[in-house]
């Protein structure tokens, strides 16, 4: 099922907010193992929790101005490597969005149990799946989300990546050891699977899944071979950056003129400046704020 799609993060340039979902062979192997061991319901619960986890990542990425190229489903979540291309704060927020969303879902389910106890037996697997994804992904083990937070905070990125990979391998080995020991008590199949796939992710990883900032994508790249016109767009100073991006066209160089509520010009910028503004600010930032126009300046201008 490579190339499947799920509606997710907003992207002004393409895909109409569709996030591509790829399924890794390890995920299929986990599915078969769960089914043949009589845990199909639990696997379905984990699958839904994983997809929700990844959509939370993509939604946060969209708010910070990034687009997720694709999600590759693994038994512990979706694989998204790297982090060196993102601002530190952006990378941390994107990394934490998935686990925190799982935590919120688990808390909501527990609250529902308090109000409607009869739901317990129907939602227990889903609650456990969300708790497990939250706790596991917060661990500083590559390639889990916790490792991305640590990586973002580290000064020596290369050394941090090596340590996080080593911790990922060590963590996977401990889970496998626990899986073997559990044979003599209550056998834990999930721990062994997690250990194997954690080691796999730490050793091999993948460079295919990453966030790309929308400001780096077409139509900011022009095709001058087909001819490009020059156009001017007059925009209100309160318009957010994300509404400017769809105004950019591949066949035109756009100049933006910023006007106040009385129609007077406050400033101007081109597409290159728009690109920088989108990289340096959340896409929900109003134009006047992104341009550094203070409120005092705004009031003085009106007077």
N, C-alpha and C positions, 0 to 999 in steps of 0.2 A: 504493500500500500504506500509506496513512495509517491510523494507529490499530492497526497490528500490535502484538503484545505479546511480551515476552521476560521470563522470570523473572529477577529481579535483586534490588534493594535491599529489605530488610525494612521494612515500614511497619505499625505497630501499628493504624492506624486504617482503612486501606482498601487495596484492590488486592491484598491477600494476597501482597505481595512481587513484583507484576508491574510491570515497567517498560514503558511504551509507547514504541514505536519508529515514528518518522515518516521518510519518505524524501523528501528535497528533490529537486526536478526536476534540479538540478545533479548530484546523485548518479546519477540515471538516465542523464543525458547522458554522464557519465563511463563508466558501465557499457557503454553502446552503443559509445562510442569505443574502449574497450579491446577489446571483442569484435570489432569490425570491423577492428581493427589486429592481430588474432591474439594478444591478450594476455588472454584470458578467464581463464586459470588464475591469472595474477598478480592480476587484479581480484578473483577469489574469495578469494585469500589476504589481500588488503588489506581486504576486507569483513569477514572473520572477525576480523582483527586490530583493526579499528575497533570492532566490536561488543564484543570483549573489553576494549578500552581504555575504552569508555563504561561497561561494567558495573563495571570497577574504580573508576571515579569514583563510581558509584551506591552501591557497597558501602562505600566510605570515607564517603560522605555519610550512609549509614544509621548507621554507627558514631558519627558526630558528631551524630546526631539530626535529619538532614535527609532529605527525600524528593524524588526527581527526578520532576518532572511528566511529562517525556517526553524522548526523544532524537531529534533530527533528524539523520539521517545526511548528512554532506557528504563530498566526496572526501578531505578532510584529517582527518576525524573527525566527532564529533557537536557540534552547536552548543549551547553553554550560555552565555548572555550574563550580564553584570552581575557581582556579587560584593559590591555595597554592602550587601546585606541580611545578609551572613554575618559572623561573627566572623573576625578576620584569620587566626588560626591555623587555623580550620576551612576557610576558603577556600583557604589554601595547601596544606593536606593533601589536600583534595579535588582541587585542580588537579594536584598532583604524582602522585596515585594512578594515573592513566591511563598517562602516559609511563613511570613506573617499572615498572608491570606489563608493558608492552611490552618493556622492557629485560630484565626477569626471564625472559620467555618466550624472547627471543632468546638469552640466555645458556644457557638450558636446551637449546635446539635445538643450539647449538654443542657443548655437553657430550655430547649424544646422537651428534653426528657423530664425536666422539672414540671413543665406545664402539661405535657402529654406523655405519661410514663409508658403508655402502650407502644410508643414509637421506638422504644429502646431496642427491641430485638430486630427491628427493620433497619436501623441506622447505626448499629454498633460497629459493623465492619467499616463503614464510611468514616465514622468518627476516628477509629483506630488508624485508618489509612492517612487521614489528615494530620493526626498527631505525629505519626511516624515520619511522614515527609517533612514536617516542620522541624522536628528534633534532629533528624539525620542530616538534613541539608544545612543546618546551622553549624555543623561540625567543620573545623578548619582542615578538611581533607579534600585534596584535589580529586575530581573536578566539582565538588559540591559547592553550594552557594557561600558557605562560610569561608571557603578558601578565597573566593573572589573579594570578600570584605577584607580579609587579612592582606591579600595581594595589593589591594588599593591603598591600604594604610602603610605598606612597607616602603622604605626608602630605596633599598636595593631590590629591585624587581626580579632580577635574574636569580639571585640567591633565594628570595622568598619562594619563587616558583619551584625551584629544586627541592626546597624543604617541604613545601605543600604536597608535591608529588610523592616524596618519600613517606610523608604522613598518610597519604592516601593508600599507598601500598601496605604500610604497617597496619592501618585501620582495617583494610580488607583482610589481611592475614589473621588478625584477631577475631574478626567475625567468622571466618572459616573455622578457626580453632574452636570457637564457641559452638558452632554448628556441629562439629564432631563430638564434642563433650556432651552436647544436649541429647545425643543418642541414648545415654544412660539415664536420662531424666525425662523431661518433656521435649521431644524433638522439635527443633526450630529450623524449619526449611528456609524461611525468609532470610535468616541471618547468613546462611551459607551462600545463597544467591546474591545477596547484597555484597558479601565479601568478594566473590568472584568478579562481579561487574564493577565494583569499586576499583579493584586492582587493574582491571581492563581499562577503565577510564583514565586512571592515573598514568598507566604506561603508554597507551596509544592515543587516547583523546581523539579529537577531530578538529580540523581547521575550517570546516564547512559552515558551521553555525556561528553567527556573530551578529551584533547589532551594527547597522550602518546609519549614520546620521542623515536625516532627510536632506540636509543642506549640501550633502556631498553627491546627491544623485541628480539624474536628469529630471527636469529640463534646464537646470543651471548650466549643463554642458550643451553648447550650441553646435549646430551643423551648418557651418558657414558655406559649405559647398552648395547648399540649396538656397542660399540667400537668407539674410536675417535683417529684419526691419527694426527701427528704433521707435519705441512707444513710451508714452508717459501715463502713469496712473496716479490719480489724486486720491489720497486716502485720509480718513479721519485719524487724529492723533491717538485715539483710544482703541483703535482696531488692534487685536492681538496678532502676533507674528504669524501664527498658524493660518490666518485668513489671507495673508499676503502670498504665501507659497503657491496656492493654486493660480494666482494671477500671473505667475512666471510661465513663459512659453518657450518651447525649444526653438521656435522660428523667429524670436524677437528678443531684443535687449530692452529690458524694462527699467525705466527711471521712476522712482516713487517720490511724489511730492506730498509732504505731510501738512495737513491743514488743521486749524483749530475749529471749534464749534461755530465760529463766525466766518469761516471760509478763508482765513488769512494764513499765509504760508508760514510754517514754523521750521521747516527743514526739508532736506532732500537727500536721497541716497540711491545707489544703484544696486544691482543684483549681488555684486561681490560683498557690499556692505551688509545686505540682507543675509547672506550666507554666514558672515561673521556674527551678526546679531543672533541668529538662530543657534549657532554653536555655543555662544556665551550666555544665552538666557533660555529659560523655559519657553516653549512655544506659546504659552498662554500670556506672556508678558505683553502689555500694551506698547505700541510703538514709541510713544513719548518717553516711557520709562526705560525701554531698551536703548534709546538714544541718549540717555542720561539727562533728560530734561527734568529738572526738579519741580516740585509743586510751586515753589516760590517764583521760579522763572515763568511757570505757566500762568500764575496769577498776575504777575507784573506785565506779561504780554497782553493779557485781556484788558488790563487797565489802560 
